[in-house]
């Protein structure tokens, strides 16, 4: 999992699986992201699998901060849709969309 800054944008890029086994580390990374100033991005390009624990953490983060979720692999997007959380992957300012 990497965190980098590009042009004033903070990007968290997890890799591999985001399941119950990785949830604690992923949660800590999301909390660290929320403390940084600037635009926040969660780049899921390198996530191979996500279970409901990972989805729950992303949804929670989207409710607490303005977070753009990008490069969502089709298998991960399908997991969001199966659980009924597909709308959390829409729009650049996800949390503001969901709070309305």
Secondary structure as GFF3:
##gff-version 3
##sequence-region A 1 100
A	DSSP	beta_strand	2	6	.	.	.	ID=ss1
A	DSSP	beta_strand	9	13	.	.	.	ID=ss2
A	DSSP	beta_strand	16	18	.	.	.	ID=ss3
A	DSSP	alpha_helix	23	34	.	.	.	ID=ss4
A	DSSP	beta_strand	39	43	.	.	.	ID=ss5
A	DSSP	beta_strand	47	50	.	.	.	ID=ss6
A	DSSP	alpha_helix	52	64	.	.	.	ID=ss7
A	DSSP	beta_strand	67	70	.	.	.	ID=ss8
A	DSSP	alpha_helix	74	83	.	.	.	ID=ss9
A	DSSP	three_ten_helix	86	89	.	.	.	ID=ss10
A	DSSP	alpha_helix	94	98	.	.	.	ID=ss11
###
